[in-house]
Amino acid sequence: MIGEKIDRTKLNEAAANDLLSVFTALRTTPKLVLAIAGESGSGKTHMAIALEASFGSSGIKTEVLHMDDFFKLPPKLNHQNRLQDFNSVGPAEVDLERLNQILSSFKNNASIINAPLVDYNKDQIEDHEVNLKDVQVLIVEGTYSFYLNAIDFHLFMSRNYKETLELRSKRNRGNEVNDPFIERVLEREHDLITATRVKADAWIDFHFNLKYHVE
């Protein structure tokens, strides 16, 4: 998403390197799709970027897709839709069908795919080309990434929305931490995401350590 602030000092390099160390065991297919799920501010994007860097340093070409870019409506319009119908909050807001099609294309050795890109400041969604030539690992990070098909490895970010208040306050998404409605949204998302945690092959705990046995 254009306009998203990324604090690169918080990239979880240690956990990424730990995951890379067992990469051979993860490779059940020549084209690996790794999903990173978690609540708002849990570190999904940081983790994805750290993994991309760690894999890249070992010669493993990686591409990251951000689920925020696949929402059917741009941010402001999506917020208005939630205000009108709170029950709209959930995975149905995301174009999961398009994401699944992209994952299928990747598995079938597509070199170029078209994907949406959100410009947060302009509140617009436009398509752009993504070069997948020679990409071995496709990372999809997002709130509902465990709802996707064709995922080879599920990584869950354990921090919940109450534990990420400080991190969320530093982002440039308006005044979300002082908005009671946003807290309602985060509570609903918490319930939806927690229900998918059983799919996790590994998770990142509160202290950003990589774990393999879900508690």
trRosetta pair geometry for C-beta under 8 A, 3 or more apart (Angstrom, degrees):
i j d omega theta_ij theta_ji phi_ij phi_ji
1 4 4.4 85 81 -30 101 121
1 66 6.0 -110 -20 109 81 148
1 68 4.9 -44 -46 105 129 127
1 69 5.8 -160 -71 -69 74 82
1 117 7.5 166 -107 -170 38 65
1 118 4.6 -18 -124 73 89 103
1 119 7.7 164 -170 -95 67 18
1 120 5.4 59 163 -41 112 106
2 117 6.7 59 -18 159 101 103
2 118 6.8 -155 28 101 76 52
2 119 4.3 -16 63 -116 124 66
2 120 6.3 -160 86 11 60 76
2 121 7.0 -75 118 17 95 95
2 122 7.8 11 88 19 124 102
3 119 6.3 92 -13 -172 118 55
3 120 3.4 -133 76 52 135 106
3 121 4.3 177 -98 -25 140 89
3 172 6.8 -115 163 90 85 127
4 45 7.3 -133 148 -139 142 170
4 68 7.6 103 -72 84 142 159
4 120 6.3 116 -53 -14 68 144
4 171 7.5 -23 -154 -154 71 107
4 172 7.5 -175 -133 49 31 99
5 170 7.3 -118 98 134 139 83
5 171 5.7 -177 50 -136 109 60
5 172 5.2 105 -16 -2 117 104
6 45 6.3 -115 -111 130 106 126
6 46 7.1 159 -157 -84 92 72
6 49 6.9 85 -168 -26 142 163
7 10 4.7 42 104 12 108 112
7 46 7.4 -21 67 -92 77 120
7 170 7.1 16 -46 123 135 139
8 11 5.6 -5 -162 -26 57 114
8 49 7.6 -93 -115 123 83 147
10 43 7.4 -119 139 -122 115 105
10 46 5.5 -53 105 -132 94 150
11 16 7.7 -16 160 -12 93 139
11 46 5.2 -157 -108 -170 53 90
11 49 5.9 -89 -120 93 117 106
11 50 4.3 157 179 -77 96 102
11 53 7.4 34 169 24 149 143
12 15 4.4 -7 150 34 116 114
12 16 6.0 132 103 -24 76 92
12 43 6.5 62 -26 171 128 133
12 46 6.0 90 -5 130 89 106
12 47 5.4 -7 40 -99 124 71
12 50 4.9 -132 61 10 62 173
12 204 6.9 14 174 -139 171 143
12 208 4.9 -142 -119 -172 122 122
13 16 5.5 -59 -146 39 33 114
13 17 6.1 32 158 -19 69 106
13 50 5.3 -139 -81 -152 48 113
13 53 7.4 -53 -111 86 91 126
13 54 6.7 151 -149 -70 68 110
14 17 5.9 -57 -149 37 27 108
14 18 6.4 31 151 -21 62 105
14 208 7.5 96 61 128 109 103
14 209 7.8 -40 110 -111 120 58
14 210 8.0 -151 120 -9 79 102
15 18 5.4 -50 -148 33 35 116
15 19 6.4 33 153 -18 65 103
15 47 7.0 -44 92 -129 129 97
15 50 7.2 61 68 116 88 145
15 204 5.7 32 -155 -114 161 109
15 208 5.8 -114 -31 166 134 79
15 209 6.6 177 -88 -147 104 22
15 210 4.3 142 -144 -47 86 99
16 19 5.8 -56 -152 37 31 109
16 20 6.3 34 150 -21 65 106
16 47 7.1 172 -72 -159 96 63
16 50 4.0 -149 -44 136 144 100
16 51 4.7 -153 -133 -81 106 53
16 53 7.1 46 140 64 161 87
16 54 3.9 174 140 -15 113 148
16 55 8.0 -99 177 -25 106 74
17 20 5.4 -50 -145 36 35 116
17 21 6.5 46 152 -31 63 99
17 54 5.3 -146 -75 -137 58 133
18 21 5.7 -48 -156 21 31 116
18 22 7.6 4 155 3 60 101
18 210 4.4 -172 93 32 140 146
19 22 6.6 -72 -160 45 36 92
19 23 7.1 70 140 -69 65 79
19 26 7.9 28 179 -39 83 151
19 51 6.6 -30 76 -114 139 104
19 54 7.5 98 64 98 94 151
19 155 7.4 -6 -112 -100 147 139
19 202 7.2 172 -106 87 103 158
19 210 5.9 -161 -54 -123 85 153
20 23 5.1 -11 -158 -38 45 119
20 51 7.6 169 -57 -143 95 71
20 54 4.8 -135 -42 145 140 118
20 55 6.1 -165 -106 -79 112 61
20 58 6.2 155 -172 -7 130 148
20 60 7.9 -175 -136 27 104 143
22 25 4.8 -40 177 38 85 118
22 26 6.3 92 120 -28 82 98
23 26 5.4 -59 -151 34 38 114
23 27 6.5 45 153 -35 70 100
23 55 7.4 131 -107 -111 149 92
23 58 7.8 160 22 92 160 158
23 60 7.1 -105 -180 -64 158 166
24 27 5.9 -48 -153 17 33 115
26 32 6.6 62 129 -140 103 147
26 34 7.9 18 168 -89 141 111
26 152 7.1 99 169 132 88 111
26 153 5.3 -3 -158 -70 116 145
27 30 7.7 40 -172 -94 106 28
27 32 5.9 -86 -115 -64 65 129
28 32 7.4 108 40 -106 68 93
28 152 5.6 -172 46 -155 110 115
29 32 6.0 151 68 -79 88 60
29 107 7.3 -21 157 -134 145 97
29 152 6.0 -128 26 -97 114 142
30 136 7.2 -93 168 -140 63 83
31 106 5.8 169 175 141 134 86
31 107 5.0 176 87 -116 138 51
31 109 7.4 -138 -57 -71 143 60
31 135 7.8 57 -134 103 92 79
31 136 6.8 -138 -113 -157 49 42
31 138 7.2 17 177 -1 90 107
32 136 6.6 24 24 149 94 73
32 137 4.8 -18 72 -111 103 75
32 138 7.3 179 92 28 52 66
32 152 5.0 -102 -150 61 73 151
32 153 6.8 12 -177 5 109 112
33 103 5.5 35 -108 -146 154 110
33 106 7.0 112 -78 92 107 138
33 107 7.4 -49 -32 -65 119 99
33 137 7.8 157 -90 -161 24 56
33 138 5.1 -20 -110 70 72 99
33 139 8.0 159 -161 -89 52 26
33 140 6.7 10 -174 -1 97 109
33 150 5.8 59 35 129 154 86
33 151 5.4 -107 107 -122 109 46
33 152 5.2 123 52 6 68 93
33 153 7.7 175 93 29 50 71
34 51 7.3 -124 101 156 151 158
34 137 6.1 7 0 -172 116 104
34 138 7.3 170 26 85 70 47
34 139 4.9 -24 72 -108 100 72
34 140 7.4 171 86 25 49 66
34 151 7.5 78 -130 -160 16 85
34 152 6.7 -50 -72 65 56 90
34 153 4.7 -17 -116 68 80 104
34 155 6.5 23 177 -3 99 114
35 139 7.8 156 -91 -161 24 56
35 140 5.1 -21 -110 69 72 97
35 141 7.6 151 -165 -88 50 39
35 145 4.0 175 -165 141 106 115
35 146 5.9 145 128 -78 143 53
35 148 6.2 177 -95 47 140 121
35 151 4.5 -27 -13 -135 124 132
35 153 7.2 179 27 89 67 52
35 154 5.2 -14 66 -115 105 65
35 155 6.8 179 90 29 51 71
36 44 4.9 148 125 -149 112 85
36 47 5.5 174 -149 92 151 126
36 48 5.6 -141 27 -66 151 93
36 51 7.9 -172 -56 2 137 147
36 139 6.5 17 -7 -175 110 101
36 140 7.2 -177 26 91 71 47
36 141 4.1 -13 65 -110 111 85
36 142 7.6 100 79 10 73 42
36 145 6.2 43 61 55 39 159
36 155 4.8 -22 -104 76 72 105
36 156 7.9 170 -155 -86 52 22
36 157 6.6 48 178 -29 92 105
37 44 7.2 -12 -146 -109 10 125
37 141 7.9 -170 -70 -151 34 54
37 142 7.0 -21 -108 81 64 47
37 143 6.8 49 -152 -180 79 20
37 144 7.1 34 -128 -126 111 7
37 145 4.6 -149 -75 51 87 95
37 146 4.6 -33 -44 -25 157 100
37 154 7.0 -12 9 -166 113 93
37 155 7.5 156 22 83 66 53
37 156 5.6 -23 69 -112 90 68
37 157 6.9 -153 96 19 41 83
37 193 6.3 179 160 -150 110 103
37 196 6.4 -64 141 100 165 129
37 200 7.9 -121 51 -86 111 93
38 42 3.5 -120 148 80 127 150
38 43 6.9 -18 94 52 160 67
38 44 5.0 -173 47 -63 110 102
38 143 7.4 -85 74 -113 37 48
38 156 6.2 131 -73 -171 86 56
38 157 2.9 -21 -76 57 156 105
38 158 7.3 -53 -122 -14 113 17
38 159 7.0 44 -173 54 126 72
38 193 6.8 83 -147 -177 18 145
38 204 7.9 -32 -76 50 146 108
39 42 4.8 104 57 -39 67 122
39 143 7.1 45 -120 -124 32 89
39 157 7.4 -129 27 92 61 103
39 159 6.9 -118 52 101 105 65
39 160 5.3 58 20 -143 156 47
39 161 4.8 -110 158 -52 138 79
39 164 6.8 180 99 16 106 141
39 186 6.8 71 -171 -162 114 91
39 189 6.2 125 -130 118 85 112
39 190 5.9 15 -103 -94 133 72
39 193 5.7 -169 -71 53 76 162
40 143 7.2 -4 -60 -89 68 114
40 161 5.6 39 52 -108 94 99
40 164 6.7 -175 102 90 65 141
40 168 6.1 50 134 -99 104 124
40 186 5.7 -83 27 -116 129 105
40 189 6.9 70 -20 91 99 155
41 159 7.3 -86 108 112 80 122
41 161 6.9 98 42 -125 112 59
41 164 3.3 149 108 152 119 134
41 165 7.7 125 105 -53 166 15
41 167 4.2 140 -169 93 110 113
41 168 4.1 -73 -69 -61 144 88
41 171 7.3 -128 -93 -19 96 132
42 157 3.8 127 136 123 121 126
42 158 7.3 169 -159 60 122 28
42 159 4.4 169 -132 67 81 93
42 160 7.4 12 -89 -82 112 17
42 164 5.8 -93 -73 -64 49 149
43 46 4.6 -56 -162 48 77 117
43 47 5.4 82 136 -30 90 100
43 157 5.2 -178 61 -145 88 139
43 159 6.7 77 3 31 105 129
43 167 7.7 -66 -62 -164 76 165
43 204 6.8 -94 83 101 131 150
43 208 7.0 -109 162 -104 176 106
44 47 5.9 -61 -150 36 25 110
44 48 6.4 24 155 -19 63 107
44 141 4.3 149 161 -179 102 113
44 142 6.7 142 157 -61 154 19
44 143 7.9 -110 -29 -60 165 46
44 157 5.5 -118 -70 -7 71 149
45 48 5.6 -53 -147 35 33 112
45 49 6.4 28 157 -15 66 106
45 66 6.7 21 -105 -116 100 115
45 141 5.9 154 -83 114 48 149
46 49 6.0 -60 -150 39 29 107
46 50 6.2 28 154 -19 65 110
47 50 5.6 -56 -146 38 30 112
47 51 6.2 30 156 -19 65 106
47 141 7.0 154 71 -113 95 136
47 155 7.1 -158 149 124 143 136
47 157 6.5 -153 -13 -80 150 118
47 204 6.5 -129 -100 -31 141 158
48 51 5.8 -55 -148 37 29 110
48 52 6.3 32 153 -22 63 105
48 64 4.7 105 161 -134 119 131
48 66 7.7 170 78 -87 167 79
48 139 4.9 157 -143 134 96 138
48 141 4.1 -93 -53 -35 139 142
49 52 5.5 -49 -146 33 33 115
49 53 6.5 31 154 -17 64 105
49 64 6.9 -33 -77 -46 55 168
50 53 5.8 -56 -150 37 31 109
50 54 6.2 27 154 -18 66 110
51 54 5.6 -56 -141 40 32 110
51 55 6.0 28 161 -15 67 108
51 62 6.9 -143 125 176 85 164
51 137 8.0 -112 146 130 111 142
51 139 6.0 132 89 -90 133 154
52 55 6.1 -56 -143 40 24 106
52 56 6.1 27 156 -22 61 113
52 62 4.6 -157 -128 98 69 128
52 63 7.7 57 -121 -108 116 10
52 64 5.4 -65 -65 -39 135 116
52 139 6.6 -111 -65 19 91 144
53 56 5.6 -58 -145 38 27 114
53 57 6.4 31 156 -25 63 103
54 57 5.9 -51 -151 28 29 111
54 58 7.1 11 153 -3 59 107
55 58 6.0 -72 -160 45 35 102
55 60 4.0 -80 179 80 92 113
55 61 7.8 -76 131 36 110 4
55 62 4.4 81 84 -33 140 136
55 136 8.0 -154 173 72 128 109
55 137 5.8 -88 -160 41 164 146
56 59 7.6 61 -172 -63 34 12
56 60 6.7 -99 -74 65 28 63
56 61 7.1 53 -107 -109 74 38
56 62 6.1 -101 -55 26 83 105
60 136 5.3 -91 -165 62 81 134
60 137 6.0 37 154 -1 113 119
61 134 5.1 57 41 122 162 90
61 135 5.0 -113 119 -111 105 46
61 136 5.5 110 57 7 75 87
61 137 7.5 168 92 29 47 76
62 135 6.7 92 -121 -152 15 90
62 136 7.0 -48 -75 60 60 77
62 137 4.4 -20 -110 73 89 102
62 138 7.5 172 -158 -84 64 26
62 139 6.3 30 -179 -11 110 108
63 130 6.5 104 -172 175 143 117
63 131 8.0 -169 -95 80 138 57
63 132 6.1 -80 -2 -108 158 74
63 135 4.8 -23 -9 -133 112 145
63 137 7.6 172 27 92 59 58
63 138 5.4 -15 66 -116 93 71
63 139 7.1 -170 92 27 43 75
64 138 8.0 156 -93 -165 25 53
64 139 4.7 -23 -109 71 72 107
64 140 7.9 156 -161 -86 56 28
64 141 6.6 -5 -165 4 104 109
65 69 7.3 -110 -174 49 75 124
65 70 7.8 41 163 -35 109 121
65 99 7.3 151 135 -135 145 99
65 102 7.1 123 -99 118 163 147
65 115 6.5 -122 -127 -151 110 155
65 130 7.6 3 -87 -124 96 169
65 138 6.8 16 -3 180 109 97
65 139 7.0 177 26 89 66 54
65 140 4.9 -16 69 -107 104 74
65 141 7.5 167 83 23 53 64
66 69 5.0 88 80 -5 89 103
66 70 7.9 -179 101 -5 54 88
66 141 6.0 -22 -115 67 60 91
66 142 6.5 122 -176 -69 48 100
67 70 5.4 -62 -158 37 52 112
67 71 7.8 78 148 -45 70 73
67 94 6.1 -13 -179 -136 102 140
67 99 7.2 5 -116 -96 81 152
67 140 6.5 73 -57 175 93 90
67 141 6.5 -126 -2 99 94 43
67 142 2.1 32 18 -98 136 161
67 143 6.4 -134 92 26 142 68
67 144 6.5 174 -178 50 156 75
67 145 5.8 -131 -51 -68 139 89
68 71 6.4 -19 -167 -16 43 108
68 118 6.2 -93 132 30 87 141
68 142 6.4 -167 -29 -116 60 104
69 115 6.8 52 121 151 135 101
69 116 5.0 171 157 98 91 85
69 117 5.4 -27 -144 -113 127 35
69 118 4.9 -152 -116 -3 61 91
69 125 7.4 135 -167 -134 66 98
70 94 5.3 49 109 -163 99 89
70 95 4.9 -122 177 49 90 89
70 96 7.6 98 141 -71 134 38
70 98 6.4 -169 -147 77 110 115
70 99 5.4 20 -140 -59 164 112
70 115 7.8 -58 -78 -168 92 92
70 116 5.9 135 -95 51 50 121
70 142 7.5 -29 38 -103 114 167
71 74 7.5 126 93 -99 113 17
71 75 7.5 85 73 -76 152 54
71 78 5.7 -19 160 -82 136 154
71 93 5.6 -14 -142 145 90 95
71 94 5.7 -58 -98 -100 52 63
71 95 7.4 125 -163 -4 7 83
71 118 7.1 29 40 -69 102 141
71 125 7.8 -140 73 -84 77 139
72 78 7.6 128 66 -95 69 108
72 93 6.2 -138 20 -178 99 49
72 94 7.0 -173 -23 -123 82 12
72 95 5.4 123 -78 -53 79 90
73 77 4.4 -121 175 98 115 106
73 78 4.0 156 87 -69 110 81
73 81 6.0 116 37 -5 168 143
73 93 7.3 -69 26 -162 95 90
74 77 5.1 70 60 24 79 107
74 78 6.6 -152 88 -14 30 96
74 118 6.3 150 -129 -138 76 102
74 123 4.6 104 145 177 135 68
74 124 5.9 -26 -101 -91 146 14
74 125 5.3 -150 -76 -25 89 95
75 78 5.7 -63 -143 36 23 111
75 79 6.4 24 160 -21 63 104
75 118 6.8 97 -31 -177 96 136
75 120 5.9 34 -4 -134 148 75
75 123 5.9 -107 50 -123 88 82
75 173 7.9 -130 -164 -144 146 97
76 79 5.7 -51 -151 31 32 113
76 80 6.6 32 151 -17 64 103
76 123 4.6 -15 10 -133 116 138
77 80 5.6 -50 -150 35 36 113
77 81 6.4 41 149 -22 65 103
77 123 7.2 122 -12 175 88 114
78 81 5.5 -52 -150 34 34 115
78 82 6.6 37 150 -21 64 101
78 93 6.3 78 -151 -162 119 123
79 82 5.6 -52 -153 33 34 112
79 83 6.6 37 149 -22 65 102
80 83 5.5 -49 -150 31 36 114
80 84 6.6 29 153 -14 65 106
81 84 5.8 -59 -151 39 33 108
81 85 6.5 -34 169 42 68 94
81 88 5.6 -81 141 95 101 163
81 93 8.0 150 94 -118 135 106
82 85 7.1 -90 -137 70 24 56
82 86 6.2 49 -178 -112 71 48
82 88 5.8 -131 -99 70 56 108
82 89 5.5 59 -128 -65 109 93
82 181 7.8 127 121 162 115 116
82 185 6.5 12 -177 -96 149 122
83 86 7.8 18 -126 -70 16 73
83 181 7.0 4 -99 -167 84 153
84 88 7.9 29 75 1 81 136
85 88 4.5 78 100 -21 103 109
86 89 6.1 -23 180 -2 57 113
86 184 7.1 -45 -146 132 129 129
86 188 7.7 175 168 -51 97 159
87 90 7.9 -21 170 -2 50 122
88 92 6.9 -108 -161 83 62 114
88 93 6.4 90 153 -74 87 99
89 93 6.9 -12 -134 -32 32 134
89 185 5.4 -154 -127 -135 147 82
89 188 5.0 73 108 99 136 147
89 189 7.0 -93 164 -57 113 81
90 93 6.4 136 67 -5 44 95
90 144 7.8 87 174 -83 52 141
90 188 7.2 -85 -68 145 82 116
90 189 7.9 -172 -97 -96 50 65
90 192 5.8 176 -127 -99 86 158
91 94 5.7 -58 -164 35 55 109
91 96 6.3 22 171 -46 103 135
91 144 4.2 151 -104 -151 94 157
91 147 4.9 89 -131 -44 149 177
91 192 7.0 -172 -28 176 92 138
94 99 7.3 -5 153 -10 108 135
94 142 7.4 118 -122 151 152 143
94 143 8.0 -172 -48 63 142 101
94 144 5.7 -170 20 56 151 134
94 147 8.0 125 68 69 133 137
95 98 4.2 13 139 21 116 116
95 99 6.4 135 102 -17 73 87
95 116 7.6 91 40 4 140 141
96 99 5.4 -56 -147 41 38 112
96 100 6.1 42 154 -22 70 105
96 144 7.2 -75 -83 116 116 124
96 147 6.0 -67 -120 113 144 113
96 148 6.3 -155 -155 -93 98 72
97 100 5.8 -54 -148 36 29 111
97 101 6.5 32 151 -21 62 105
98 101 5.5 -52 -151 34 34 114
98 102 6.5 35 151 -20 65 103
98 116 7.7 51 124 -8 152 111
99 102 5.6 -52 -151 34 35 112
99 103 6.5 36 151 -19 66 103
99 140 6.9 93 -171 -138 122 143
99 148 5.9 -82 117 -111 120 122
100 103 5.6 -50 -147 35 34 112
100 104 6.4 37 152 -19 64 104
100 148 6.0 -177 -82 -152 81 85
100 149 5.1 50 -132 36 114 104
100 150 7.0 126 -148 19 76 114
101 104 5.6 -53 -150 36 32 113
101 105 6.4 34 151 -20 65 104
102 105 5.5 -51 -147 35 34 113
102 106 6.4 38 152 -21 64 103
102 113 5.3 99 -136 175 93 154
102 115 6.4 51 -109 -91 150 101
103 106 5.6 -51 -150 34 32 115
103 107 6.5 32 152 -18 64 105
103 138 7.0 -179 -119 98 72 146
103 140 7.4 -41 -80 -41 113 142
103 148 6.5 119 -26 172 157 125
103 149 6.9 172 81 81 144 75
103 150 4.6 155 137 81 128 132
103 151 7.9 -51 -150 -67 153 59
104 107 5.7 -54 -149 36 32 111
104 108 6.3 16 155 -6 65 112
104 150 6.4 178 -73 -31 64 165
105 108 5.8 -68 -146 49 30 103
105 110 3.8 0 164 -9 95 147
105 113 5.4 126 101 -94 145 122
105 132 7.9 131 120 35 98 163
106 109 7.9 58 177 -58 30 16
106 110 6.1 -66 -78 42 34 100
106 113 7.2 -47 -61 -33 80 145
106 132 5.8 -127 -116 -159 85 154
106 135 7.2 -59 -149 88 106 123
106 138 5.1 -8 -172 -33 162 156
107 150 6.2 -101 -40 -167 144 138
110 113 5.5 71 123 -61 137 95
110 132 5.8 51 96 63 78 138
111 131 7.1 -19 162 -155 72 66
111 132 5.9 -171 -162 67 24 80
111 133 4.5 26 -149 -75 91 86
112 129 5.6 -19 -166 -164 107 108
112 130 7.1 147 -157 74 56 48
112 131 6.1 -25 -102 -107 75 54
112 132 6.8 -175 -81 22 21 85
112 133 7.6 0 -54 -38 67 91
113 129 7.5 145 77 -154 35 59
113 130 5.2 -20 65 59 84 100
113 132 6.0 39 0 -15 101 127
114 127 4.9 10 180 -175 108 121
114 128 7.3 161 -150 79 67 22
114 129 6.1 -43 -97 -96 64 56
114 130 7.5 154 -108 13 15 83
115 127 6.9 147 77 -148 24 72
115 128 6.5 -32 66 63 73 71
115 129 8.0 100 21 -138 77 14
115 130 5.0 21 10 -15 121 127
116 125 5.1 -4 -169 -176 118 107
116 126 7.1 142 -151 79 67 23
116 127 5.8 -53 -95 -93 52 59
116 128 7.9 83 -155 17 15 75
117 125 7.1 154 73 -154 37 59
117 126 5.8 -29 60 69 89 73
117 127 7.2 113 11 -138 85 14
117 128 4.9 14 -10 7 133 119
118 124 7.3 162 -152 86 53 42
118 125 5.3 -27 -96 -97 68 78
119 122 4.1 12 111 40 123 108
119 123 7.2 -53 91 5 78 16
119 124 4.8 5 48 56 108 89
119 125 7.7 -163 17 -78 72 31
119 126 7.1 22 -13 11 108 104
120 123 7.1 18 -174 -75 31 51
120 172 7.6 118 116 99 144 101
120 173 7.5 -82 -166 -103 139 76
131 135 7.9 146 121 -35 63 116
132 135 4.5 -77 -162 21 66 130
132 138 7.4 -7 -131 -84 115 116
135 138 6.2 66 142 -68 128 82
140 145 4.9 163 117 -139 101 121
140 148 6.5 16 96 10 158 165
140 151 7.7 -98 45 -105 123 103
141 145 6.3 -70 -144 -49 18 152
142 145 4.5 124 56 -50 81 97
143 189 6.0 -56 -162 -161 133 123
143 193 6.3 -93 -173 -81 77 120
144 147 4.5 -13 168 11 95 125
144 148 7.9 118 127 -31 76 81
144 192 7.3 -30 -97 135 98 123
144 193 7.4 -115 -87 -92 57 82
144 196 7.8 125 -142 -11 58 163
145 148 5.8 -31 -171 2 53 118
145 151 7.5 113 153 -98 87 140
146 151 7.2 -75 -129 17 48 172
146 154 5.7 57 -110 -140 98 125
146 156 7.7 14 -61 -88 134 95
146 193 7.8 111 28 -146 124 67
146 196 3.9 138 92 161 141 135
146 197 8.0 -134 -40 -72 175 28
146 199 4.9 145 -161 64 122 143
146 200 7.8 -53 -102 -65 137 66
147 196 6.8 -80 -57 -102 70 149
148 151 5.6 103 88 -47 99 111
151 154 5.8 61 139 -70 134 85
151 199 7.9 55 85 161 140 130
153 201 5.1 -83 -154 43 71 150
153 202 7.6 0 -179 19 102 101
154 199 4.8 -27 103 128 179 93
154 200 5.0 -125 113 -115 108 38
154 201 5.0 125 50 0 73 87
154 202 7.8 162 90 33 58 58
155 200 7.0 61 -136 -145 16 89
155 201 7.0 -44 -70 57 54 88
155 202 5.6 -15 -114 75 75 89
155 203 6.8 148 -168 -102 56 39
155 204 7.0 43 172 -21 99 94
156 197 5.5 79 -138 -134 159 79
156 199 8.0 132 -59 75 118 75
156 200 3.9 -53 -10 -102 125 131
156 202 7.5 -175 25 98 76 41
156 203 4.0 -29 68 -109 92 100
156 204 7.2 -157 94 22 48 69
156 214 7.9 41 43 -105 141 112
157 203 7.2 -176 -74 -162 15 81
157 204 5.1 -10 -116 54 61 113
158 203 5.4 81 -53 160 100 121
158 204 6.1 -147 4 85 89 57
158 205 5.3 -2 29 -129 149 36
158 206 6.0 -78 94 -55 120 58
159 163 4.6 -125 -162 91 89 125
159 164 5.2 102 139 -56 121 103
159 206 6.0 108 -82 -119 84 62
160 163 5.3 87 55 15 65 103
160 164 7.1 -149 101 -2 29 99
160 190 5.8 51 -156 -127 109 115
161 164 5.9 -66 -138 45 32 103
161 165 7.6 72 158 -65 59 68
161 168 7.6 28 -155 -38 76 150
161 183 7.8 154 136 -138 135 63
161 186 4.0 136 -149 170 167 125
161 187 7.3 -112 55 -67 145 47
161 189 7.3 97 -48 74 136 110
161 190 5.8 -98 5 -68 115 114
162 165 6.5 -9 -168 -38 35 105
163 206 6.8 -91 -177 -131 156 101
164 167 4.6 -53 -169 46 82 116
164 168 5.5 84 129 -27 91 100
165 168 5.9 -61 -147 38 27 109
165 169 6.3 30 156 -26 64 108
165 177 6.1 103 -161 -142 79 121
166 169 5.7 -54 -150 29 30 114
166 170 7.0 26 155 -19 61 105
167 170 6.1 -62 -161 30 33 109
167 171 7.4 37 147 -29 64 100
168 171 5.8 -47 -159 16 42 115
168 173 7.8 -55 -171 45 81 121
168 176 6.5 -92 164 90 113 117
168 177 5.4 140 108 -75 107 108
169 177 4.6 -22 -88 -13 82 162
171 176 7.8 -12 75 35 110 127
173 176 5.1 3 104 -16 105 131
174 179 7.8 20 116 -28 116 139
175 178 5.0 -43 162 47 99 107
175 179 6.0 115 104 -40 82 102
176 179 5.5 -64 -146 27 36 119
176 182 4.5 170 -163 -151 81 170
177 182 7.4 -79 -75 90 21 141
179 182 4.1 72 84 4 109 110
179 183 7.0 179 95 -11 59 81
180 183 5.5 -53 -153 33 39 115
180 184 6.7 45 149 -22 67 99
181 184 5.5 -49 -157 30 38 114
181 185 6.7 40 146 -20 66 101
182 185 5.3 -49 -152 33 39 115
182 186 6.3 38 150 -19 68 103
183 186 5.6 -51 -145 37 34 112
183 187 6.4 39 153 -23 64 103
184 187 5.7 -52 -150 33 31 113
184 188 6.6 30 152 -17 64 103
185 188 5.8 -57 -153 36 31 109
185 189 6.3 29 151 -17 67 107
186 189 5.5 -52 -144 39 34 112
186 190 6.2 47 151 -31 64 101
187 190 5.4 -45 -151 25 31 119
187 191 7.0 31 152 -17 61 99
188 191 6.0 -54 -158 32 34 109
188 192 6.5 28 149 -14 66 108
189 192 5.6 -59 -147 41 36 110
189 193 5.8 28 159 -16 72 110
190 193 6.2 -60 -140 40 23 104
190 194 6.0 25 161 -22 62 111
191 194 6.0 -54 -142 34 24 111
191 195 6.7 30 157 -25 58 106
192 195 6.0 -58 -161 26 28 114
192 196 7.4 14 150 -11 60 106
193 196 6.0 -65 -160 36 40 105
193 197 7.2 63 144 -50 67 87
194 197 5.6 -25 -160 -13 43 120
195 198 7.8 -38 167 4 41 102
196 199 5.5 -29 175 15 76 117
197 200 5.5 -18 -173 -15 60 118
197 203 7.6 20 -157 -88 98 140
197 214 7.0 145 151 -149 98 138
198 214 7.5 163 -122 111 42 169
200 203 5.0 15 177 -59 148 100
200 214 5.6 118 76 -79 117 127
201 212 7.6 -24 151 -142 62 75
202 210 6.1 7 168 -172 128 89
202 211 6.3 163 -164 83 77 47
202 212 5.0 -33 -108 -102 93 61
203 210 7.9 158 85 -151 31 49
203 211 5.4 -21 65 62 76 99
203 214 6.3 80 -2 -101 129 82
204 208 5.6 -2 -180 -136 110 49
204 209 7.0 151 -154 66 61 30
204 210 6.2 -32 -98 -93 69 54
204 211 7.5 156 -101 16 19 84
205 208 7.1 -99 68 -23 61 13
205 209 5.1 -10 38 54 109 85
205 211 5.5 66 -39 -15 106 128
211 214 7.7 121 117 -84 113 40
211 215 7.9 -19 147 -24 153 96
